[in-house]
């Protein structure tokens, strides 16, 4: 049960950093739509973006990216009690493949939900 608490603490810390660097600083520079995830979702699903929608989508992407980053970091920090180098390389490869699949899946789900809502 303590590992779940560690995971949520890690997720919260990553979310705070992502929120500061990928939302607040970009909003001050008027570059909210400059992230690759934002452009991917916007172009693939032909979303009509105004200032309010861009702000909302940027917050959704920050939350999604925080979750995407926290899973492999958690796996590498707490599950990586392995002695063999081959096992560590396998775990890194597995988390890398997991991240790619999860990124594509989550961005497509965000796009589908927003398109369904009439964006």
C-alpha positions in Angstrom: 0.0 0.0 0.0 2.9 2.3 0.6 3.9 2.0 -3.1 0.6 3.5 -4.1 1.3 6.5 -1.9 4.8 6.9 -3.4 3.2 6.7 -6.9 0.7 9.5 -6.2 3.4 11.7 -4.5 5.6 11.2 -7.6 2.6 11.9 -9.9 1.8 15.1 -8.0 5.4 16.3 -8.2 5.7 15.6 -11.9 2.3 17.3 -12.5 3.4 20.4 -10.7 6.6 20.6 -12.8 4.7 19.9 -16.0 2.1 22.5 -15.1 4.6 25.2 -14.4 6.9 24.5 -17.4 4.3 23.4 -20.0 1.3 25.5 -19.1 2.1 28.6 -17.1 5.3 29.6 -18.9 3.9 28.8 -22.3 0.8 30.8 -21.5 2.9 33.8 -20.6 4.7 33.6 -23.9 1.4 32.9 -25.8 2.7 29.5 -27.0 0.1 27.1 -25.6 -0.5 25.3 -28.9 3.2 24.6 -29.6 3.5 21.2 -28.0 3.7 18.1 -30.3 0.7 16.5 -28.5 -1.4 19.6 -29.0 -0.6 19.8 -32.7 -1.2 16.1 -33.2 -4.6 16.1 -31.6 -5.6 19.4 -33.3 -4.6 18.3 -36.8 -5.7 14.7 -36.7 -9.2 15.5 -35.4 -9.6 18.9 -37.1 -10.6 20.6 -33.9 -11.8 24.2 -34.0 -9.5 26.0 -31.5 -10.3 29.3 -29.8 -8.4 30.7 -26.8 -10.6 29.0 -24.2 -10.5 25.6 -25.9 -6.7 25.8 -26.4 -6.4 26.6 -22.7 -8.5 23.6 -21.7 -6.7 21.2 -24.2 -3.3 22.4 -22.8 -4.4 21.5 -19.3 -5.7 18.1 -20.4 -2.4 17.4 -22.2 -0.4 18.4 -19.1 -2.4 16.0 -17.0 -2.0 13.2 -19.6 1.7 13.8 -20.0 2.2 13.7 -16.2 0.6 10.3 -16.0 2.5 9.1 -19.0 5.8 10.2 -17.4 5.0 8.9 -13.9 4.4 5.3 -14.9 7.9 4.5 -16.3 9.7 6.6 -13.7 7.8 4.7 -11.0 8.6 1.4 -12.6 12.3 2.3 -12.9 12.6 3.6 -9.3 10.6 1.0 -7.4 10.4 -2.1 -9.5 14.1 -1.9 -10.5 15.5 -4.1 -7.8 17.1 -6.4 -10.3 20.6 -7.8 -10.3 21.0 -8.7 -13.9 21.8 -6.2 -16.6 19.8 -8.1 -19.1 16.7 -7.8 -16.9 17.2 -4.0 -16.5 17.6 -3.6 -20.3 14.4 -5.6 -20.8 12.5 -3.5 -18.3 13.7 -0.3 -20.0 12.7 -1.6 -23.4 9.3 -2.7 -22.0 8.6 0.7 -20.4 9.7 2.5 -23.6 7.3 0.4 -25.7 4.6 0.8 -23.1 5.0 4.6 -23.2 4.8 4.8 -27.0 1.6 2.8 -27.1 0.1 4.6 -24.2 0.9 8.1 -25.7 -0.7 7.2 -29.0 -3.7 5.6 -27.3 -4.3 8.4 -24.8 -3.9 11.2 -27.4 -6.3 9.4 -29.8 -8.8 9.0 -26.9 -8.6 12.7 -26.0 -9.1 13.6 -29.7 -12.1 11.3 -30.1 -13.7 12.6 -26.9 -13.2 16.3 -27.9 -14.5 15.6 -31.4 -17.5 13.9 -30.0 -18.2 16.9 -27.8 -18.3 19.1 -30.8 -14.9 20.8 -30.8 
